[in-house]
Amino acid sequence: MRESRRTISAYLSRRSGLLAAAVLAVALLLAPAASAAGSPVFKLGVVLDSPDSLGGFEADAGRRADIFLWYQSIDEDFDGATLAGLASGGRIIQLSWEPIPGNKAINPADYQLKKFARGDFDTDLRRWAREMRDFGYPVIIRPMCEMNGNWTLWSGVTNGNTPADYIAAWRHMHDVFIAEGARNVAWDWSPNRDGSTADAVNTFNNYYPGDAYVDYVGFSGYNWGTMYNSSAWVSSWQSFEEVFGYSYDVMAARTNKPIMLSESASTELGGDKAAWITDAFDQLPVRFPRVVSLTWFNLIKETDWRIESSAASQQAFSAGIRKLDLNSGLCGMPEMQLNRKASFWANYYDYVNRVLSVDFNLDNTGSNDAFNIVVDGSSSSGGVSLASGLPVTVGDVAAGGESLLRMKYAVPGGGGSFFTSTFATAEDRCGLIYRYSRTSSWN
């Protein structure tokens, strides 16, 4: 039975030195930063019908999404314009890339994997590599996923393909991207989960391109419950352990690459979905310690896979990810400081009207990322008043990072010393809000 989930179609990034920053970000992602407790920082991903739906999902999950998974085909252009806003806000773009056209009739034999390996599609591959390179932000590409099933044209058992053809096509695509300088792209090898140790070993041995060509090992795996009862397949309710356990054990024993759960979800049919979600988050740090991320397929397709399929499921998801974050030391008060950097008359008009510009560095000096920072208050002495409008939205500042904040003050004539107090709020990753104040003085 086909298990593909094909859709219908903080980390501030600085534009200065963007490509170098992107490469660094990918490198850091491959070796996840340790929390204060020493455990990896877990990343939450999501599949949605549109980036516009992200805010609703994050509100229901009670948590920012770290990874946004998008699907595109070889005949398309990389949708950087749609994804840039998410990337600039610190989210990691993951792209499931399919080596067939998305919306037109084709002759399947024209898209056999051996033809990719021998270079027949190099014009398309080079275009994709350049477009993703020029995007500048970190991207995790997930090419030709679920190749060990029989429901895709790039499977090793359909369309005249073999597992060896798959490996050759993967390596060739990887080499093209490297040749085009797309070093901001990391590679996720992502089969469908296997239901036995023997099947998992077979998948790894027959399809794995090798550690030199892979940055992540990922899996697709779903609890289909009792959705199907046919001669082709009788599905049954499976726990999180039953979905992923065999594949995880084989992959963890064979490679030290980080392991992602690149697609997952559960139906409501045949069991208690809320309990399944709770168990999944409880199992992750104990049974699956090498897993660095979980991407939830938050769509209605064969069934309602969304976390919002019931109030109980939504609440279980929000509670589960919060508990996981708390246990990993991911949540906690960001340590924010507002440090005056420079004060100046920005132009002649401001000089004449005594409107003083003041640049502050907003520094996150702790180990917890800060989100949704808003400057919402200010008071001053000596007749000085704030000329900038409030509130001022700063955005997110990752642990150890900084952001520039410029405020303007109306300063009366006559000089003298004065002070200003600035007030702001920020959220941690678990959504708790903290209030900050800072007093600055100068002559």
Sequence and secondary structure as in RCSB ss.txt:
>XXXX:A:sequence
MRESRRTISAYLSRRSGLLAAAVLAVALLLAPAASAAGSPVFKLGVVLDSPDSLGGFEADAGRRADIFLWYQSID
EDFDGATLAGLASGGRIIQLSWEPIPGNKAINPADYQLKKFARGDFDTDLRRWAREMRDFGYPVIIRPMCEMNGN
WTLWSGVTNGNTPADYIAAWRHMHDVFIAEGARNVAWDWSPNRDGSTADAVNTFNNYYPGDAYVDYVGFSGYNWG
TMYNSSAWVSSWQSFEEVFGYSYDVMAARTNKPIMLSESASTELGGDKAAWITDAFDQLPVRFPRVVSLTWFNLI
KETDWRIESSAASQQAFSAGIRKLDLNSGLCGMPEMQLNRKASFWANYYDYVNRVLSVDFNLDNTGSNDAFNIVV
DGSSSSGGVSLASGLPVTVGDVAAGGESLLRMKYAVPGGGGSFFTSTFATAEDRCGLIYRYSRTSSWN
>XXXX:A:secstr
              STTHHHHHHHHHHHHHS  B TTSSB  EEEEE S GGGHHHHHHHHTS  SEEEEEEETT
S   HHHHHHHHHTT EEEEEEESS SSS   GGGG HHHHHTTTTHHHHHHHHHHHHHH S EEEEET  TTSS
SSTTSTTSTT  HHHHHHHHHHHHHHHHHTT TTEEEEE  B  SSHHHHHHHHHHH   GGG SEEEEEEEE T
T  BSSS B     HHHHHHHHHHHHHHH  S EEEEEEEE STTS HHHHHHHHHHHHHHH TTEEEEEEE SB
SSSB SGGGSHHHHHHHHHHHHHHHHHTT  S   EEEEEEEEE  SHHHHHTTEEEEEEEEEE SSS EEEEEE
EEEEESTT EE S S EEEEEE TT EEEEEEEEE  TT   EEEEEEEEEE TT  EEEEEEEEEE 
